[in-house]
Amino acid sequence: MQKPINSIEVESVLKNISQSLILKRTVEKVQSLFNTNLSFNSSPVQDEKYWLPKLKTILQKLGIIGEIGSKDIITIINYMMENGETLENSTLNELCSKFTDNPKSMEQRMRRAANTGMINLANLGLEDYSNDVFTEYSTNLYNFEQVRKEMDYIRGKSCKHGNVKIKNFLNSIMLYIQD
């Protein structure tokens, strides 16, 4: 047996929910005001790595944050951001040699991670060509022709994989996180 709906109770519940939402929005506004004021008064030391969360988000969206090479990518990007260097000023081998005795293996790990990211993007593009992650990163971080080549390989239309130029990939990430 169903109970009849009490309109007074329904109105009371809706009023409580409405007040709760208004209170929540007010608290969020106050918090955002405090956060903006703090950012104006903070020292440069606290803001030094403002780009690190953005970099990690990119690597996560590419599906490579767990790869060993992603740690190397973070290390290289961190060094370049802190020292204002680019890959135009020095070679990747020179940069890697500052962090390891075997720079070629570090470079190879980064190349594999970047390649895995491209494969993940290609698979995303095959599933949904209008996927936000695919449309954003396939043209900004990678050469789109190479992503298409990888998509063709996955479909079985080509016997060649797409390739990644690690230097261009790192430069693209640098530009992307600075915006």
Protein Blocks (a to p, Z undefined) as FASTA:
>chain_A
ZZdddfklmmmmmmmmmmmmmmmmmmmmmmmmmmmmmmmmpcfklmmmmmmmmmmmmmmm
nopmmpmklmmmmmmmmmmmmnopafklpcfklmmmmmbcblmlmmmmmmmmmmmmmmmm
mmmmmmmmmlmklmmmmmmmmcfklmmmmmmmmnopacbdcdddfklmmmmmmmmmmZZ
